[in-house]
Amino acid sequence: MEEIFSCKCCGHCCHGESTVSMTPDEQEAIAAFLGMEKQELLERYCVRKRGRIEMKVVEGHCIFYGEDGLCTIHEVKPFQCRRWPLHPGILGDESAWRAIKADCPGFSEDAEYEDVCELVRERADIGC
């Protein structure tokens, strides 16, 4: 696997104008990890978009992106974060994978689309 992808914990995936949605269980886990009630988490750290609860974006990155470049809730970060960039959305869309590969230094320069698709099918929980 590391021949194809090895997370560099660079934080590229934490930047942008959108973050991932969180399930109610993930919201509870994050709130507990931060030592607060779920309602406080939702008010301080989340937004509702298109019927989903997402983490806020602050200064162009996820609100949980730490000053050290690491996730401040790494131990309980949502499944969508854990599996990025090996997201099922790239299956059947090579152009999406090429765009992700161009931004993510975790992919080997020699990584081929077919190999990455196989890796996505095998392990969807890989990540920093």
Backbone as ProteinMPNN parsed JSONL, in Angstrom:
{"seq_chain_A": "MEEIFSCKCCGHCCHGESTVSMTPDEQEAIAAFLGMEKQELLERYCVRKRGRIEMKVVEGHCIFYGEDGLCTIHEVKPFQCRRWPLHPGILGDESAWRAIKADCPGFSEDAEYEDVCELVRERADIGC", "coords_chain_A": {"N_chain_A": [[0.803, -1.189, 0.0], [1.906, 1.3, 0.817], [3.486, 1.848, -1.311], [1.821, 3.023, -3.059], [0.234, 4.934, -1.655], [0.928, 7.025, 1.076], [0.172, 8.698, 3.846], [1.174, 11.993, 4.462], [0.58, 13.73, 6.416], [0.212, 16.45, 5.871], [-1.779, 18.349, 5.831], [-3.086, 19.406, 3.622], [-5.561, 18.409, 2.88], [-7.192, 19.489, 4.76], [-7.719, 22.031, 4.12], [-9.606, 24.54, 2.361], [-12.85, 25.529, 1.113], [-14.86, 24.047, 2.152], [-15.889, 21.494, 4.415], [-16.142, 18.227, 5.851], [-19.177, 16.355, 6.38], [-20.699, 15.34, 9.473], [-21.679, 12.472, 11.257], [-24.352, 11.875, 13.641], [-23.286, 10.238, 15.724], [-20.551, 10.72, 15.424], [-20.493, 13.43, 16.02], [-21.194, 13.336, 18.727], [-18.974, 11.898, 19.723], [-16.845, 13.654, 19.178], [-17.624, 15.898, 20.682], [-17.521, 14.766, 23.285], [-14.786, 14.163, 23.37], [-13.757, 16.734, 23.367], [-14.698, 17.565, 25.763], [-17.289, 18.658, 26.176], [-20.809, 19.424, 25.864], [-22.906, 18.113, 23.279], [-24.524, 20.07, 22.034], [-23.104, 22.438, 22.523], [-20.801, 21.953, 21.011], [-21.969, 21.94, 18.438], [-22.813, 24.611, 18.252], [-20.431, 26.118, 18.549], [-18.486, 25.029, 16.791], [-19.57, 24.085, 14.413], [-21.51, 24.087, 11.303], [-24.628, 24.219, 9.559], [-25.292, 22.819, 6.516], [-27.051, 22.412, 3.601], [-28.78, 20.603, 4.892], [-27.01, 19.048, 6.316], [-24.646, 18.525, 8.986], [-21.69, 20.196, 9.329], [-18.175, 20.734, 9.928], [-16.963, 23.941, 10.85], [-15.372, 26.319, 8.635], [-12.463, 28.11, 8.977], [-10.509, 30.83, 8.287], [-9.846, 29.674, 5.826], [-9.443, 26.955, 6.33], [-10.263, 23.821, 7.965], [-11.891, 24.096, 11.094], [-10.741, 22.576, 13.062], [-8.119, 22.308, 12.392], [-4.904, 22.383, 13.461], [-2.469, 24.749, 14.783], [-0.012, 23.599, 14.532], [-0.23, 22.229, 12.238], [-1.522, 19.845, 12.352], [-4.364, 17.69, 12.985], [-6.582, 18.656, 15.483], [-8.44, 17.059, 16.617], [-7.755, 14.507, 16.059], [-7.852, 11.831, 17.102], [-10.56, 11.271, 17.151], [-11.582, 12.039, 14.751], [-13.89, 12.531, 11.996], [-15.13, 9.798, 9.938], [-15.068, 10.389, 7.187], [-12.891, 12.117, 7.037], [-10.827, 10.436, 7.906], [-10.627, 8.593, 5.823], [-9.932, 10.073, 3.593], [-7.433, 10.8, 1.145], [-8.53, 8.697, -0.173], [-11.109, 8.185, -1.407], [-14.321, 6.868, -2.212], [-15.506, 8.266, -4.284], [-13.701, 8.641, -6.325], [-13.703, 6.382, -7.773], [-14.338, 5.277, -10.928], [-14.011, 7.801, -11.918], [-11.546, 9.08, -13.232], [-10.459, 11.599, -13.726], [-11.137, 13.044, -11.431], [-9.571, 11.728, -9.54], [-7.023, 12.361, -10.539], [-6.947, 15.114, -10.087], [-7.061, 15.148, -7.29], [-4.709, 13.74, -6.717], [-2.823, 15.539, -7.701], [-2.882, 17.476, -5.74], [-2.296, 16.179, -3.389], [0.412, 15.176, -1.58], [0.827, 12.627, -0.642], [0.467, 10.577, -2.421], [2.279, 8.283, -4.395], [4.524, 9.18, -6.987], [4.499, 7.378, -9.011], [2.053, 6.178, -8.799], [-0.731, 4.568, -10.121], [-3.932, 4.97, -11.631], [-5.649, 2.68, -11.67], [-4.502, 1.082, -9.691], [-4.899, 2.655, -7.442], [-7.681, 2.707, -7.331], [-8.16, 0.023, -6.691], [-7.008, -0.043, -4.16], [-8.714, 1.748, -2.82], [-11.066, 0.278, -2.845], [-10.312, -1.836, -1.193], [-9.441, -0.703, 1.275], [-10.969, 1.712, 2.984], [-10.52, 3.312, 5.118], [-8.166, 4.586, 5.556], [-5.685, 6.959, 6.494], [-4.274, 10.0, 7.829]], "CA_chain_A": [[0.0, 0.0, 0.0], [2.722, 2.501, 0.906], [4.031, 2.129, -2.635], [0.812, 3.826, -3.745], [-0.167, 6.073, -0.834], [1.365, 7.11, 2.459], [-0.212, 10.029, 4.303], [2.288, 12.828, 4.926], [0.051, 14.619, 7.453], [0.559, 17.798, 5.421], [-2.897, 19.25, 6.059], [-3.714, 19.892, 2.386], [-6.966, 17.986, 2.863], [-7.923, 20.264, 5.766], [-7.898, 23.376, 3.579], [-10.63, 24.711, 1.35], [-14.056, 26.245, 1.523], [-15.855, 23.107, 2.648], [-15.355, 20.393, 5.21], [-16.982, 17.031, 5.743], [-20.308, 16.266, 7.293], [-20.485, 14.432, 10.601], [-22.847, 11.729, 11.721], [-24.649, 12.163, 15.051], [-22.324, 9.543, 16.587], [-19.274, 11.448, 15.342], [-20.685, 14.672, 16.769], [-21.122, 12.96, 20.148], [-17.587, 11.524, 20.044], [-16.024, 14.872, 19.166], [-18.017, 16.677, 21.866], [-16.958, 14.105, 24.466], [-13.338, 14.341, 23.31], [-13.482, 18.128, 23.729], [-15.214, 17.812, 27.113], [-18.437, 19.553, 26.13], [-22.067, 18.855, 25.398], [-23.055, 18.138, 21.825], [-25.09, 21.36, 21.623], [-22.015, 23.422, 22.516], [-20.007, 21.64, 19.821], [-22.696, 22.397, 17.261], [-22.839, 26.078, 18.233], [-19.092, 26.711, 18.447], [-17.59, 24.456, 15.793], [-20.255, 23.481, 13.262], [-22.497, 24.805, 10.503], [-25.582, 23.35, 8.86], [-25.271, 23.071, 5.079], [-27.854, 21.471, 2.817], [-29.322, 19.578, 5.77], [-25.941, 18.284, 6.977], [-23.828, 19.232, 9.968], [-20.284, 20.181, 8.934], [-17.259, 21.54, 10.732], [-16.768, 25.283, 10.294], [-14.127, 26.678, 7.957], [-11.923, 29.335, 9.543], [-9.29, 31.261, 7.585], [-9.547, 28.776, 4.715], [-9.194, 25.567, 6.717], [-11.154, 23.242, 8.972], [-11.738, 24.7, 12.418], [-9.922, 21.693, 13.894], [-6.75, 22.281, 11.876], [-4.09, 23.009, 14.495], [-1.35, 25.62, 14.398], [1.123, 22.733, 14.204], [-0.522, 21.558, 10.975], [-2.147, 18.55, 12.608], [-5.762, 17.71, 13.403], [-6.696, 18.726, 16.94], [-9.355, 16.006, 17.071], [-7.301, 13.348, 15.291], [-8.293, 10.563, 17.688], [-11.997, 11.071, 16.931], [-12.021, 12.742, 13.542], [-14.918, 11.789, 11.254], [-14.747, 8.773, 8.973], [-14.731, 11.019, 5.903], [-11.522, 12.639, 7.169], [-9.896, 9.311, 8.017], [-10.413, 7.887, 4.565], [-9.454, 10.972, 2.535], [-8.031, 11.078, -0.155], [-8.933, 7.436, -0.795], [-12.553, 8.334, -1.356], [-14.999, 6.11, -3.265], [-15.88, 9.149, -5.382], [-12.746, 8.577, -7.436], [-13.972, 5.175, -8.553], [-15.077, 5.617, -12.138], [-13.759, 9.189, -12.32], [-10.096, 9.238, -13.213], [-10.096, 13.018, -13.663], [-11.224, 13.443, -10.024], [-8.38, 11.224, -8.876], [-5.85, 13.137, -10.983], [-6.997, 16.395, -9.372], [-6.692, 14.871, -5.897], [-3.294, 13.365, -6.714], [-2.033, 16.75, -7.919], [-2.876, 18.263, -4.511], [-1.93, 15.37, -2.231], [1.767, 14.625, -1.691], [0.876, 11.268, -0.131], [0.479, 9.616, -3.517], [3.533, 8.043, -5.096], [4.531, 9.703, -8.361], [4.238, 6.246, -9.901], [0.725, 5.615, -8.539], [-1.613, 4.479, -11.287], [-5.347, 5.053, -11.284], [-6.209, 1.358, -11.398], [-3.985, 0.64, -8.397], [-5.555, 3.45, -6.407], [-9.058, 2.198, -7.24], [-8.111, -1.233, -5.948], [-6.733, 0.321, -2.77], [-9.941, 2.33, -2.279], [-12.016, -0.822, -2.614], [-9.817, -2.658, -0.085], [-9.327, 0.017, 2.542], [-11.534, 3.054, 2.896], [-10.344, 3.987, 6.413], [-6.761, 4.978, 5.656], [-5.445, 8.385, 6.569], [-3.41, 10.496, 8.898]], "C_chain_A": [[0.851, 1.26, 0.0], [3.421, 2.83, -0.401], [3.104, 3.059, -3.398], [0.486, 5.093, -2.966], [0.363, 5.938, 0.581], [1.109, 8.538, 2.93], [1.006, 10.759, 4.879], [1.857, 13.787, 6.033], [0.377, 16.082, 7.153], [-0.551, 18.814, 5.651], [-3.554, 19.798, 4.803], [-5.206, 19.582, 2.392], [-7.812, 18.772, 3.859], [-8.226, 21.68, 5.283], [-8.966, 23.4, 2.496], [-11.849, 25.39, 1.929], [-15.159, 25.327, 2.027], [-15.155, 22.066, 3.5], [-16.306, 19.209, 5.057], [-18.158, 17.11, 6.708], [-20.0, 15.221, 8.356], [-21.784, 13.736, 10.955], [-23.144, 12.149, 13.166], [-23.676, 11.475, 16.011], [-20.972, 10.247, 16.579], [-19.362, 12.764, 16.107], [-20.559, 14.411, 18.27], [-19.686, 12.65, 20.565], [-16.689, 12.75, 20.107], [-16.342, 15.73, 20.387], [-17.419, 16.076, 23.127], [-15.45, 14.299, 24.517], [-12.943, 15.752, 23.751], [-14.024, 18.504, 25.105], [-16.385, 18.773, 27.147], [-19.685, 18.786, 25.704], [-22.146, 18.998, 23.881], [-23.581, 19.491, 21.34], [-24.02, 22.444, 21.569], [-21.101, 23.197, 21.311], [-20.68, 22.209, 18.581], [-22.673, 23.918, 17.137], [-21.463, 26.682, 17.954], [-18.307, 26.276, 17.216], [-18.245, 23.989, 14.494], [-21.171, 24.457, 12.542], [-23.435, 23.769, 9.886], [-25.576, 23.781, 7.398], [-26.084, 21.991, 4.384], [-28.349, 20.298, 3.676], [-28.291, 18.727, 6.484], [-25.26, 19.169, 8.014], [-22.374, 19.069, 9.535], [-19.462, 20.997, 9.914], [-17.094, 22.897, 10.058], [-15.428, 25.377, 9.567], [-13.702, 28.032, 8.523], [-10.61, 29.649, 8.832], [-8.856, 30.25, 6.522], [-9.226, 27.339, 5.071], [-10.214, 25.122, 7.758], [-10.859, 23.862, 10.337], [-10.867, 23.851, 13.346], [-8.5, 21.525, 13.382], [-5.878, 23.054, 12.858], [-2.972, 23.874, 13.957], [-0.111, 24.82, 14.02], [0.906, 21.972, 12.897], [-1.172, 20.197, 11.136], [-3.588, 18.743, 13.083], [-5.841, 17.704, 14.925], [-7.664, 17.698, 17.509], [-9.005, 14.683, 16.382], [-7.861, 12.023, 15.811], [-9.752, 10.25, 17.397], [-12.489, 11.73, 15.648], [-12.983, 11.875, 12.735], [-14.338, 10.807, 10.234], [-14.337, 9.385, 7.636], [-13.318, 11.587, 5.928], [-10.506, 11.495, 7.181], [-9.627, 8.645, 6.68], [-9.909, 8.766, 3.433], [-7.962, 10.796, 2.35], [-8.507, 9.813, -0.877], [-10.452, 7.309, -0.705], [-13.215, 7.562, -2.495], [-15.415, 6.958, -4.462], [-14.911, 9.116, -6.556], [-12.97, 7.347, -8.3], [-14.823, 5.56, -9.759], [-14.879, 7.038, -12.598], [-12.267, 9.487, -12.217], [-9.682, 10.702, -13.133], [-10.172, 13.539, -12.229], [-9.987, 12.969, -9.272], [-7.14, 12.022, -9.28], [-5.794, 14.496, -10.28], [-6.575, 16.214, -7.918], [-5.203, 14.555, -5.805], [-2.396, 14.593, -6.875], [-1.904, 17.578, -6.641], [-2.332, 17.5, -3.307], [-0.541, 14.752, -2.401], [1.899, 13.191, -1.168], [0.892, 10.201, -1.212], [1.862, 9.502, -4.114], [3.429, 8.651, -6.489], [4.171, 8.615, -9.35], [2.849, 5.642, -9.715], [-0.128, 5.684, -9.803], [-3.063, 4.438, -10.823], [-5.939, 3.695, -10.904], [-5.763, 0.832, -10.036], [-4.67, 1.374, -7.252], [-7.003, 2.997, -6.237], [-9.106, 0.898, -6.447], [-7.89, -0.965, -4.463], [-7.978, 0.903, -2.107], [-10.95, 1.236, -1.959], [-11.615, -1.664, -1.404], [-9.891, -1.952, 1.25], [-9.844, 1.434, 2.402], [-11.341, 3.825, 4.196], [-8.918, 4.463, 6.636], [-6.652, 6.483, 5.777], [-4.583, 8.737, 7.755], [-4.144, 10.469, 10.22]], "O_chain_A": [[0.556, 2.2, -0.739], [3.896, 3.949, -0.591], [3.543, 3.797, -4.28], [0.462, 6.189, -3.527], [0.262, 4.881, 1.203], [1.757, 9.476, 2.464], [1.761, 10.204, 5.677], [2.668, 14.567, 6.532], [0.76, 16.847, 8.037], [-0.292, 20.017, 5.664], [-4.495, 20.585, 4.904], [-6.018, 20.4, 1.96], [-9.04, 18.716, 3.795], [-8.914, 22.438, 5.966], [-9.196, 22.406, 1.807], [-11.868, 25.778, 3.098], [-16.271, 25.781, 2.3], [-13.968, 21.795, 3.321], [-17.185, 19.227, 4.195], [-18.129, 17.83, 7.706], [-19.16, 14.341, 8.167], [-22.854, 14.345, 10.951], [-22.281, 12.715, 13.837], [-23.282, 12.071, 17.013], [-20.322, 10.356, 17.619], [-18.403, 13.164, 16.768], [-19.903, 15.164, 18.99], [-19.233, 13.082, 21.625], [-15.856, 12.862, 21.006], [-15.434, 16.231, 21.05], [-16.866, 16.801, 23.954], [-14.893, 14.57, 25.581], [-11.928, 15.942, 24.42], [-13.832, 19.63, 25.564], [-16.473, 19.613, 28.042], [-19.609, 17.647, 25.245], [-21.532, 19.886, 23.288], [-23.112, 19.998, 20.321], [-24.029, 23.279, 20.664], [-20.678, 24.157, 20.666], [-20.04, 22.88, 17.771], [-22.53, 24.451, 16.037], [-21.35, 27.651, 17.203], [-17.546, 27.065, 16.655], [-17.555, 23.547, 13.575], [-21.555, 25.497, 13.078], [-23.078, 22.603, 9.717], [-25.82, 24.944, 7.077], [-25.83, 20.8, 4.56], [-28.336, 19.148, 3.237], [-28.65, 17.782, 7.186], [-25.296, 20.397, 7.928], [-21.884, 17.95, 9.39], [-19.989, 21.843, 10.637], [-17.087, 22.986, 8.83], [-14.491, 24.627, 9.842], [-14.487, 28.98, 8.545], [-9.706, 28.813, 8.789], [-7.665, 29.998, 6.336], [-8.781, 26.575, 4.215], [-10.927, 25.935, 8.346], [-9.703, 24.116, 10.677], [-10.316, 24.368, 14.318], [-7.755, 20.685, 13.887], [-6.089, 24.249, 13.066], [-2.577, 23.742, 12.799], [0.741, 25.303, 13.276], [1.748, 21.171, 12.492], [-1.353, 19.474, 10.156], [-3.97, 19.827, 13.524], [-5.242, 16.852, 15.58], [-7.715, 17.483, 18.72], [-9.879, 13.845, 16.155], [-8.298, 11.185, 15.021], [-10.143, 9.083, 17.397], [-13.689, 11.952, 15.485], [-12.911, 10.647, 12.777], [-13.221, 10.97, 9.744], [-13.364, 8.945, 7.024], [-12.621, 11.534, 4.915], [-9.457, 11.578, 6.542], [-8.514, 8.181, 6.431], [-9.494, 8.244, 2.399], [-7.261, 10.649, 3.351], [-8.847, 9.862, -2.059], [-10.988, 6.439, -0.018], [-12.728, 7.595, -3.625], [-15.653, 6.421, -5.544], [-15.265, 9.521, -7.663], [-12.483, 7.277, -9.428], [-15.912, 6.112, -9.604], [-15.505, 7.461, -13.57], [-11.798, 10.069, -11.24], [-8.655, 11.017, -12.531], [-9.366, 14.384, -11.839], [-9.42, 13.708, -8.467], [-6.298, 12.322, -8.433], [-4.715, 14.969, -9.922], [-5.825, 17.026, -7.377], [-4.516, 15.05, -4.911], [-1.335, 14.676, -6.258], [-0.925, 18.304, -6.472], [-1.949, 18.111, -2.31], [-0.342, 13.901, -3.268], [2.979, 12.606, -1.247], [1.281, 9.06, -0.963], [2.543, 10.507, -4.317], [2.36, 8.634, -7.099], [3.603, 8.891, -10.406], [2.501, 4.686, -10.408], [-0.226, 6.723, -10.455], [-3.367, 3.928, -9.745], [-6.657, 3.59, -9.91], [-6.546, 0.215, -9.314], [-4.982, 0.781, -6.22], [-7.496, 2.914, -5.112], [-9.999, 0.703, -5.624], [-8.52, -1.594, -3.613], [-8.268, 0.585, -0.954], [-11.608, 1.271, -0.919], [-12.477, -2.15, -0.672], [-10.345, -2.524, 2.241], [-9.205, 2.267, 1.758], [-11.937, 4.888, 4.369], [-8.51, 4.714, 7.77], [-7.467, 7.208, 5.205], [-4.216, 7.888, 8.567], [-3.581, 10.85, 11.246]]}, "name": "protein", "num_of_chains": 1, "seq": "MEEIFSCKCCGHCCHGESTVSMTPDEQEAIAAFLGMEKQELLERYCVRKRGRIEMKVVEGHCIFYGEDGLCTIHEVKPFQCRRWPLHPGILGDESAWRAIKADCPGFSEDAEYEDVCELVRERADIGC"}
